[in-house]
Amino acid sequence: MKMHVDAAYRSLNKYGEELCGDKVKIIRAPDSTIAVLADGLGSGVKANILSTLTSTIVSTMLNEGASIAEVVETIAKTLPVCSVRKLAYSTFSVLQIFDDGTAHLVEFDNPPCIFVRNGKVVDLESRSELKEYGGKQISECTFSVRPGDVLALVSDGVIYAGVGQALNFGWNWDNVSSWLAKTSTKENSAPRLAVSLSEAVRELYLDKPGDDSTDLVIRIAPKSVVNMLSGPPVNKEDDNRMVHDFITSYGKKVVCGGTSANIVARVLNRKIETSINYVDPTIPPTGKIEGVDLVTEGVLTLSRTVDILRDYLNKEADSFYFHRLDEENGAAMIAKMLLEECTDLHVFIGKAINPAHQNPGLPSDLSIKMKLIDELCELVKKLGKNVEKVYY
């Protein structure tokens, strides 16, 4: 069974610094996912340059098939040397998870990877082997993952959170591991776990982080398909085929648009029940059709869904973001489904143009609805999900 890797991260800058000295790179290769967390020496601009170079070199070379020995040697020769400390130094952790569930972990001076299965911390250190590459001691470990597993790579700012402030000696690795094991049983999405861990670290630092602090959370997700139907087909005779393809597909089902909902209800000979609960007066209410998980209005709802997903990707999500995601309106419900409950999105798209959504002076391929669906699909791809589109 192909493994789906759900990955999310959050960083806190050292108090007073505009740039973070930690850097995360996530690459979706054809047969694996490569996640790199690099921590540059010190903080600020120099640390940011060191970690950016390190994470880019590591992820790119591994993706191109280089060995870890070649990667470490290249890093040692490439990183600029600090004129003050005479060091070109950046620690890093690399986790490569292959589609068959094989995981390869490489660590250089970063806190050990945290591995949680069934709410318990799994010991990886006993499986690790120390090797020397380019004069540096590297820890390597190979193991297997399965759906439900949670892994976390953290920079040392996380395990020293609160040192000299809320805590005398910092949070330490055991405490962070226990926190993750406990929290992962309540919050099973990588985005929520990453934000929750980051906010816990911020609180321990009393809102003034003493070091750059980054957590990269990975969850091995079971396959979860979301099927979305939007827009009537160009030819009315294709209504039945489109609805049949949609309703017989495996996974959750979402219908976007009043015309689309009417077509589905007519073909299936079922009623549409419209909610009268206006949770958000700016977003039309949802509806229900037997056999369909969610029925929403079209353009307004899709537009707000795109905004919510774009905010997650472009801004630092916090607990307030997830309160917004948990709201009972159509846009938030679609966004939550796509962000937290989806590994594969299948979109059934009718290409007929609704005159209400179209400037008559523009060509049909510039319709508002089509642009929104395309943008939605691109955002979902950036979230690391698989997207398929079928047109009618």
C-alpha positions in Angstrom: 0.0 0.0 0.0 1.4 3.4 -1.0 2.1 5.6 2.1 0.9 9.2 2.1 3.1 11.6 4.1 1.3 14.5 5.7 3.9 17.1 6.7 3.7 20.5 8.4 6.1 22.7 10.2 6.2 25.9 12.3 9.2 28.1 13.3 9.7 30.7 16.0 12.4 33.3 15.5 14.8 34.0 18.3 13.5 37.1 20.2 14.6 40.2 18.5 15.6 38.5 15.2 13.8 39.1 11.9 15.1 35.9 10.2 15.0 32.4 11.5 18.2 30.4 11.7 16.3 27.1 11.1 15.2 26.0 7.6 12.8 23.2 6.5 12.7 21.7 3.0 10.1 19.1 1.9 10.4 17.5 -1.5 7.8 15.2 -3.0 10.0 12.8 -5.1 8.4 10.2 -7.5 8.8 7.4 -5.0 9.3 9.1 -1.7 9.0 12.2 0.5 12.2 13.9 1.6 12.0 16.2 4.7 15.1 18.2 5.9 15.4 20.3 9.0 18.7 22.4 9.2 19.8 24.5 12.1 22.4 27.2 11.3 25.1 28.2 13.8 24.0 31.1 16.0 21.0 33.1 14.9 19.9 35.9 12.5 21.2 36.4 9.0 24.3 34.2 9.2 22.3 31.3 10.7 19.6 31.7 8.1 22.1 31.6 5.2 23.8 28.5 6.7 20.6 26.6 7.2 19.2 27.6 3.8 22.3 26.4 2.0 22.4 23.2 4.0 18.7 22.2 3.6 18.8 23.1 -0.1 22.0 21.1 -0.8 20.8 18.1 1.2 17.3 17.9 -0.3 18.4 18.5 -3.8 21.3 16.0 -3.8 19.3 13.2 -2.2 16.5 13.8 -4.6 19.0 13.4 -7.4 20.2 10.1 -6.0 23.4 11.2 -4.2 24.7 9.2 -1.2 24.8 10.7 2.3 28.6 10.6 2.1 28.5 12.8 -1.0 26.0 15.1 0.6 28.1 15.6 3.8 31.3 16.1 1.9 29.6 18.7 -0.3 28.2 20.6 2.7 31.6 20.7 4.4 33.2 22.2 1.2 30.3 24.6 0.4 29.3 26.3 3.6 30.9 29.7 4.2 33.2 30.0 7.2 32.2 32.3 10.0 34.9 35.0 10.4 34.4 35.2 14.2 34.1 31.5 15.1 36.0 30.0 12.2 33.2 27.5 11.7 31.0 26.6 8.8 28.4 24.9 10.8 24.9 23.7 10.4 23.3 20.7 12.0 20.6 18.8 10.1 18.1 16.0 10.2 16.9 14.1 7.1 13.9 11.8 7.0 13.1 10.1 3.7 10.0 8.0 3.6 9.4 5.8 0.6 6.1 4.9 -0.8 6.4 1.3 0.5 6.7 2.5 4.1 10.5 2.2 4.4 11.9 5.2 6.3 15.6 6.3 6.3 16.7 8.8 8.9 20.0 10.7 8.9 20.9 13.0 11.8 23.9 15.3 12.4 24.0 17.0 15.8 20.2 17.7 15.9 17.9 16.4 18.6 16.9 12.8 17.8 13.7 12.2 15.8 10.6 11.6 17.8 8.6 8.5 16.6 5.1 7.9 18.0 3.0 4.9 17.3 -0.4 4.2 18.9 0.2 7.0 21.4 3.6 5.6 22.6 7.1 6.8 21.9 9.1 4.3 19.9 12.9 4.0 20.6 14.9 4.7 17.4 18.2 5.4 19.1 18.8 1.7 19.7 18.4 1.0 16.0 20.7 3.9 14.9 24.3 3.4 13.7 27.0 6.0 14.0 29.1 6.5 10.8 31.8 8.9 9.9 31.5 10.9 6.6 33.8 13.8 5.8 35.2 13.8 9.3 31.7 14.2 10.8 29.8 11.7 13.0 26.4 10.9 11.4 23.7 8.8 12.9 21.7 6.6 10.4 18.7 4.5 11.0 16.3 2.5 8.7 12.8 1.5 9.9 9.3 1.0 8.7 6.2 3.2 9.1 2.5 2.6 8.8 -0.7 4.7 8.7 -1.3 6.5 12.0 2.4 6.9 12.9 3.6 10.4 13.8 7.2 11.6 13.6 8.8 14.9 14.5 12.1 16.6 13.7 12.9 19.5 16.1 15.7 22.0 16.4 17.4 22.4 19.8 15.4 25.6 20.5 12.4 23.3 21.1 14.0 21.0 23.6 15.5 23.9 25.5 12.3 25.8 25.6 11.8 27.8 28.8 15.3 27.3 30.1 16.0 29.9 32.8 12.4 31.2 32.3 9.4 29.0 32.8 11.7 26.0 33.4 15.1 25.7 35.0 16.7 23.3 32.6 14.4 23.5 29.6 11.7 21.2 28.3 14.1 18.4 27.3 13.6 15.7 24.7 11.7 13.3 27.0 9.1 15.9 27.8 8.6 16.9 24.2 8.2 13.3 23.2 5.7 12.6 25.9 3.8 15.8 24.9 3.7 14.7 21.3 2.6 11.1 22.2 -0.2 12.4 24.3 -1.4 15.2 22.0 -1.2 13.0 18.8 -4.1 10.9 20.2 -6.3 14.0 20.3 -5.2 15.9 17.3 -4.3 13.6 14.4 -3.5 16.1 11.7 0.1 17.2 11.1 -0.9 20.9 10.7 -2.6 21.1 14.0 0.2 19.2 15.8 2.8 21.4 14.4 1.0 24.6 15.4 0.1 23.2 18.9 3.8 22.2 19.5 5.0 25.6 18.4 2.6 27.4 20.6 3.6 25.3 23.6 7.2 26.2 23.0 6.3 29.9 22.7 4.4 29.8 26.0 7.4 28.2 27.7 9.6 31.0 26.4 7.1 33.5 27.8 6.6 34.8 24.3 10.4 35.7 24.0 12.1 32.6 22.4 15.7 32.3 23.5 16.6 30.5 20.3 15.2 29.7 16.9 12.7 26.9 17.5 11.3 24.7 14.7 9.2 21.6 14.7 8.5 19.5 11.6 5.7 17.1 12.2 5.0 14.2 9.8 1.9 11.9 10.0 1.6 8.8 7.9 -2.0 9.1 6.7 -4.3 6.4 5.4 -5.6 6.9 1.9 -8.5 9.3 2.0 -10.1 10.5 -1.2 -12.3 13.6 -1.5 -14.5 13.7 -4.7 -15.7 17.2 -5.7 -18.3 17.9 -8.4 -18.8 21.4 -9.7 -20.5 22.9 -12.7 -22.9 21.4 -15.3 -21.4 19.5 -18.3 -21.2 21.3 -21.7 -23.7 18.8 -23.1 -26.8 18.1 -21.1 -26.8 14.5 -22.2 -23.6 14.0 -20.1 -25.4 14.8 -16.9 -26.0 11.1 -16.1 -22.4 10.0 -16.9 -20.9 12.8 -14.8 -23.1 12.0 -11.8 -22.6 8.3 -12.1 -18.8 8.7 -12.2 -18.9 11.0 -9.2 -21.3 9.0 -7.0 -19.7 5.6 -7.7 -16.2 6.9 -6.8 -14.6 5.8 -3.6 -14.3 8.4 -0.9 -16.1 11.5 0.5 -18.3 13.5 -1.8 -18.8 17.2 -2.1 -21.0 19.1 -4.5 -20.3 22.8 -5.1 -22.9 25.0 -6.8 -26.7 25.2 -6.9 -27.0 24.0 -10.5 -24.6 21.1 -9.8 -26.7 20.1 -6.8 -29.9 20.2 -8.9 -28.3 18.0 -11.5 -27.1 15.4 -8.9 -30.5 15.4 -7.2 -32.4 15.0 -10.4 -30.2 12.2 -11.8 -30.3 10.3 -8.4 -34.0 11.2 -7.9 -33.3 12.5 -4.4 -34.3 15.7 -2.6 -32.1 18.7 -1.7 -32.5 19.8 1.9 -31.2 23.4 2.4 -30.0 24.4 5.9 -31.4 27.6 7.3 -28.5 28.0 9.7 -26.5 31.1 8.6 -23.4 30.7 10.7 -21.6 33.3 8.6 -23.9 35.7 6.8 -21.3 36.3 4.0 -21.3 32.6 3.0 -24.4 30.9 1.7 -25.7 28.0 3.8 -25.0 24.3 3.0 -27.4 21.7 1.9 -27.9 17.9 2.0 -28.4 15.2 -0.6 -28.6 11.6 0.4 -25.3 9.9 -0.4 -23.4 13.2 -0.6 -21.3 14.3 2.4 -21.5 18.1 1.7 -23.5 20.3 -0.6 -22.5 24.0 -0.9 -23.1 27.1 -3.0 -20.6 27.6 -5.8 -18.5 30.7 -6.5 -18.8 32.5 -3.2 -18.0 29.4 -1.2 -15.2 28.3 -3.4 -13.7 31.7 -3.3 -13.7 31.7 0.5 -12.3 28.2 0.5 -9.4 29.3 -1.6 -8.7 32.2 0.7 -8.6 29.9 3.8 -6.2 27.5 2.1 -4.0 30.3 0.8 -3.8 31.8 4.3 -2.5 28.5 5.6 0.2 28.3 3.0 1.2 32.0 3.0 0.9 32.9 6.6 2.0 31.5 10.0 -1.1 29.5 11.0 -1.9 29.6 14.7 -4.7 28.4 17.0 -6.9 31.2 15.7 -6.6 29.8 12.2 -7.9 26.5 13.3 -10.8 28.1 15.2 -11.7 29.6 11.8 -11.2 26.2 10.1 -13.6 24.6 12.6 -16.5 27.0 11.8 -19.7 25.4 10.5 -19.9 27.1 7.2 -19.4 25.6 3.7 -16.1 27.2 2.9 -14.5 26.2 6.2 -15.9 22.7 6.0 -14.4 22.2 2.5 -11.1 23.7 3.5 -10.9 21.5 6.6 -11.7 18.4 4.6 -8.9 19.2 2.1 -6.3 20.2 4.6 -6.8 17.6 7.3 -8.9 14.7 5.9 -7.6 14.3 2.3 -4.7 12.5 0.6 -6.2 12.6 -2.9 -8.6 15.1 -4.5 -10.7 14.0 -7.5 -12.5 16.9 -9.2 -15.4 16.3 -11.6 -15.7 19.6 -13.6 -18.5 20.6 -15.8 -17.3 23.2 -18.4 -20.6 24.8 -19.2 -20.5 28.5 -18.4 -23.0 30.0 -15.9 -23.8 33.5 -17.3 -24.1 34.8 -13.8 -20.4 34.0 -13.2 -19.1 35.3 -16.5 -18.2 38.6 -18.1 -19.7 38.3 -21.6 -16.7 40.2 -23.0 -14.2 37.4 -21.8 -13.6 34.0 -23.4 -15.1 31.0 -21.7 -11.8 29.7 -20.4 -11.5 32.7 -18.2 -14.7 32.0 -16.3 -14.6 32.8 -12.6 -15.6 29.3 -11.6 -12.9 27.6 -13.7 -10.3 29.9 -12.4 -11.3 29.2 -8.8 -11.3 25.4 -9.3 -7.8 25.6 -10.9 -6.5 27.7 -8.1 -8.0 25.4 -5.5 -6.4 22.4 -7.2 -3.0 24.2 -7.2 -3.3 25.0 -3.5 -4.1 21.4 -2.7 -1.1 20.2 -4.7 1.1 22.6 -2.6 -0.3 20.9 0.5 1.3 17.7 -0.8 -2.0 16.0 -1.9 -2.6 14.2 -5.2 -5.0 15.9 -7.5 -6.9 14.5 -10.6 -9.3 16.5 -12.7 -11.9 15.2 -15.1 -13.8 17.5 -17.5 -17.3 17.1 -18.9 
